[in-house]
Amino acid sequence: MDKYRDHSGRKKEVAPLQEAFEELLKAYRLKDKFDERQVIQAWPEIMGQTVAKRTSGLHVKEKKLFVTINSGPVKKELSMNRSKVLSLIESKFGKGVIEEVVFL
């Protein structure tokens, strides 16, 4: 039954794939960019389809999320509830990924 033994000398404890991926992102200083892309991709899930359908553009610069809304009433409503939008993002991605939301 010796053919099933691990003779490679590798560590028995293997980091889960997600942890290894996180370390790789940190090593190459890509973690912030990756997190920003995740926020943009999750926008419809975070805000719902009504807001997503009226969003014509999203981009992040220096931890600020710029959201282009093509509906005046929706833009006004979101602007008044900016802190709620930020807290929704923070609850999903953690604090510090996005520090400010700007509606255009």
C-alpha distance (Angstrom), angle and dihedral (degrees) to the residues before:
residue distance angle dihedral
M1 . . .
D2 3.78 . .
K3 3.80 92.2 .
Y4 3.84 90.7 78.7
R5 3.82 96.1 55.6
D6 3.78 118.7 106.6
H7 3.80 106.9 -119.3
S8 3.81 95.6 167.4
G9 3.78 94.3 97.3
R10 3.80 91.1 -130.1
K11 3.77 120.0 150.7
K12 3.76 114.4 -89.7
E13 3.80 91.2 -137.7
V14 3.77 109.4 71.9
A15 3.81 117.1 -173.2
P16 3.78 113.0 -120.2
L17 3.79 112.7 -102.4
Q18 3.81 93.5 -109.2
E19 3.81 92.5 55.0
A20 3.79 91.2 47.9
F21 3.81 90.2 49.6
E22 3.83 91.3 49.8
E23 3.81 90.5 51.4
L24 3.80 90.8 49.5
L25 3.82 91.5 51.5
K26 3.80 90.9 49.6
A27 3.80 92.7 47.2
Y28 3.80 92.0 54.4
R29 3.83 93.6 38.4
L30 3.80 92.1 -119.1
K31 3.81 99.0 120.3
D32 3.83 95.8 99.0
K33 3.81 93.0 49.0
F34 3.79 91.3 46.9
D35 3.82 92.0 50.2
E36 3.82 91.0 47.9
R37 3.81 91.0 52.9
Q38 3.79 89.6 49.1
V39 3.83 90.7 54.5
I40 3.81 91.5 50.6
Q41 3.80 92.3 48.5
A42 3.82 91.8 48.0
W43 3.84 94.8 49.0
P44 3.85 94.5 104.3
E45 3.80 90.9 47.8
I46 3.81 93.4 46.9
M47 3.81 97.7 44.3
G48 3.79 102.7 26.6
Q49 3.79 131.6 -119.5
T50 3.81 96.1 -73.2
V51 3.81 92.5 62.1
A52 3.82 93.5 35.4
K53 3.81 91.5 56.4
R54 3.81 90.0 53.6
T55 3.81 93.7 46.8
S56 3.78 111.8 97.9
G57 3.80 99.4 173.5
L58 3.80 143.2 15.2
H59 3.78 130.1 -176.1
V60 3.78 138.0 154.0
K61 3.78 126.8 -138.3
E62 3.80 123.9 172.8
K63 3.82 92.9 -14.5
K64 3.82 92.0 -51.9
L65 3.80 117.5 121.3
F66 3.80 111.4 -144.7
V67 3.80 112.6 -159.1
T68 3.80 121.7 -170.8
I69 3.82 110.0 -153.5
N70 3.81 120.2 -169.5
S71 3.82 95.8 -160.3
G72 3.80 120.8 75.8
P73 3.82 96.8 -152.5
V74 3.83 93.1 46.8
K75 3.81 90.8 47.4
K76 3.82 91.2 50.8
E77 3.81 92.4 47.4
L78 3.82 92.3 49.2
S79 3.80 92.2 45.8
M80 3.80 90.3 54.5
N81 3.81 90.1 49.1
R82 3.82 97.3 42.4
S83 3.83 93.4 130.1
K84 3.82 91.0 52.4
V85 3.83 90.5 52.1
L86 3.80 90.0 49.6
S87 3.81 91.7 49.2
L88 3.83 90.3 51.0
I89 3.80 89.6 53.9
E90 3.82 91.6 45.8
S91 3.81 92.4 49.6
K92 3.81 90.2 56.5
F93 3.82 101.6 36.0
G94 3.80 105.9 19.4
K95 3.75 133.0 -112.2
G96 3.79 119.8 -51.1
V97 3.81 99.9 28.3
I98 3.81 90.5 97.9
E99 3.81 118.3 14.5
E100 3.81 100.2 177.6
V101 3.81 138.6 19.6
V102 3.81 120.2 -147.8
F103 3.81 120.7 -168.8
L104 3.79 116.3 -151.7
